[in-house]
Amino acid sequence: MTTGFRVHVEPGVRIIELDRPDRHNALTAAMISGLTEALREAAGNRDVGLVVLRGAGLDFCTGIDLDEFYASADSAVPDQEREARRMAGMLRTLQEVPVPTVALVQGKALGIGATLAVACDLTVASSAAQFAFPEMTFGFIPAFASAIVTPFLGRKAAFELLTSGRTVRGEEARQLGLVSRVVPAEGFEAVSGSIVRGLCRCTAEQNAAFKRLFRGLEGKPAEEALAIGQQANAAARASGSFREAARQFKEMA
């Protein structure tokens, strides 16, 4: 196993935990490659209906490991391009996971760490969570955040947040559209665990079908959206999940 993260296998769910708490779960190149492979494995497993990302210790992820990052400053252009492809590949793989993805964020989510959290379908944050995109203050630019985060915030809010690098906390992050739900810090483990268990009550087939429908409806005009919904409704009626639910309902009647 690649040092720096753990994969917990539970019925119907993969929990991928960033595991460098002494470095606030900052990502190394090896961790990025390993995380990409873990996401790819989960995406290819038909028994997995949910993928969860979380961080060990106090923080979710404080971005790229700066020791490694700044050490690469004098690398040749092809090497720099390879590292950019590695990071883009991680985010692309996360977006291509066919079932819902959930980020559980407590503590700090900075830079690429914040981008990872926002890129998930559902982002649950502690009221004490902190989100920031400080790349501009590090002599860099928030390239991947610009691509991933802007659709959630809108152009004006995204430009201000990404250029300033300022920190936003739980409730403001929810109002901006960075997170789906904010829960009290003192009850974070219990509430976030309950949310994950609730999603796991659905089958992998249901979760994948809903995510496919939800993404397929994005940006569609009403008439086309209804046509897509009609097709999805018909497919759901023929699904194994629906037949099993019908069988259980009849047995209880």
N, C-alpha and C positions, 0 to 999 in steps of 0.2 A: 504493500500500500504506500502511496506517495505520502511522505511526511507533510503534515499541515492540514489534513482534513480527514474526517471519518465518514463512512457511509453506514447508517443504521438501517437494517432491513426489517420491516414490520409488515404484517399482512396488508397488502394493497398500497403500501406507501414506502417511498425512499426518503429518508432524512439525511441530507448531506450537510454535515457540520464542519465549518471552518474551525481548525483546531490549532491555532497559534496564539493562545490567550496572552502569552508573555509579550507578544508583538502586536496585540490588539487585532489579531487575525489578518494582518496585512498580507497581501497576495504576492507570492514569488512566481517566477515563470513556471517552475515545476508544479506549483499548486494550480495555476491556470490550466495547464495541460491536463492535470489529473481531474480537476473539476469538470472539464469538457468531456473527458472520457466517462466520468460517473454519470453525467447528464445523458450522454449518448446511450449508455447501457440501460438507464431507467426508461428512456424513450422507446427503446426496442423491446422492452419486456411487457407483454400484453397483460400480465397480472398486476402491473403497477398502475394505480388510478390517481395517484397524487405524488408530487415531488415537493419536498420542503427544504428550504435553505435556512440555516441559522448559524450563529457564531458561538463558539465556546467562550465562557467567561463573561466579562462585563460588556463587551462590544460585539457588534455584528461584523464589521470589517472597516478598517480605516484606510482602505485603498491599496495602492501598490506599495510594496516594500521599498522605501526610499533609498536604503543602502544599495540595493540591487539596481534600482532605477537610475540613480545618479552615476553609478559605476559604469553604466552603459552609454553615458553621454558622448564618449569619444569612439563608440563603435562605428563600423563601416555602415553605409546606407543600407546595403542588403540585410545586415543584421537587424537594423532598426525596423525595416519593413517586415521582417519575419516576426518580430515581437508584436508589431501592430496587428499582423494577421492572427497571431495567437490570441490576442485579447478580443478581436472581432469575432473569431471563431467561437470563443466561449459564450459571448452574448448571443450570437446567432443560434448556437445549439440550444441555449436556454429558451429562446423564443420559439424554436421548432419542436420543443417537447409537446407531444400531442395531448397530454392531460394537464389539468390545472397545476400551476406552480405557485407556491406560497413562500414568502419571505417573512420570517419572524425576527423583528428588529428590536433589540434592546441596546442601550448605549449608543455608540457612535457608528454611523454609516457615512463614510466619506469617499469622495472621488468615485473610483470604479466600484467601490463597495456600495455606495448609494445608488449607482447606476444599476448594479445587479439587483438590489432590492426593488427598485421601481420597475424593472423589466419583468418581474414576476406578475402573474395574473392577480394575485391577492397579496397585499403587503400589510401585515399586522404589526403595529408599532407600540412600544411602551410609551406612556406619557412622558417618560424621561429620555426617550430616544432623541438623537441629534443627527440631522441630515445636513450635509454641506458638500459643495463641489469646489474645492479650493485650488484647482489646478492652475488658475491664473496667477495665484500668489507663489507658485512653485516654479515660475519661469516656463510654464507649459500652457496648453489650452485644453478645455474640457470637450475633446472631440467626440468621444463616445456618448457622453452625457447629452451633448447637443442633439445627437441622433435619436437617443432613446427617451429622454426626459421631456423634450419640447412638446410632443403631442399631448402629454398629460397636463402641462402647465399653460400652454398657449405661448405665443411668441414673446409678448411683452414681459410676462412674469418670468419666463425661462431666461430671457436675455439679462434681466436684472439679477436673478439668482446666480446664474453661471458666471457673470462677469464680476460680481461682488465677492463671491465665495463665502457669503455670510451663512451662519448657522440657523436652521429652522428646527423647532422642536415639535413634539407630538401633534398638538392640535392645529398649529399653523400648517404643518406638513399635510394634515388631512384636508384642511381648507384649500390648500394649493392644488391638491390632487396627487401628491406624492405617495400617500398611503390610503388604504381602504378603511382602516379602523384603528382607533387608538384605545388602548386598555390601560388601566391603572398600573403603575410600575410594581406595586406591592402584590398584585395578583396576576402578573404577566404570564407566568408559567401555567397557572391553572386555566386562565381564560384562553390563551393561545392553544393550549392542548385540547380544550373543549372544541375550539373552532376546527382544528385538524381532525378530531374524531368525528365531528359532524359531517365533514366532507367525505370521510372514509365510509360513511354509511351508504353512499352511492357506489355503484359498481364502476369498475374501470371503463366498461363499455359506455355507461351513462356519462361519466365525466368527460371522456374523449369526444362523445357526440355533442355534448353541450358546448365544449370549447370550440369545436369545429364550427358549430352554428353561430356562436357568439362572434367569432372572428369573421365569419363569412358575411354577417350582416353589417359590418362596419362600413359606413359611408354609402350604403345603398339607399336609393329612394324607396318610399313607402311601398309602392306596388311590387317592386322587385324583392323587397324584404319579406313581404307577405308570401310571395311565391317560394322563396327559400324556406320560410317557416313552414309552409305546407308540405314541402318535401321532407323536411326534418321531422315533422309530426307523423307523417306516414311511415318513415323509417323507424321511428321510435315505437310505433304500434306493432311493428314486426320484429322488434328486438327481443332477445332472450331476457333482458332485465324486466321488460314489461310483462312478458308471459309468466315469469316467476312471481312478480308482484300480484298478477291476476290470480294465479293458483293459490297463493297465500290468502288473498282476500276471500276467495270462495270457500276455503277451508274454515275460515273464521265465521262465515255467515251462518 
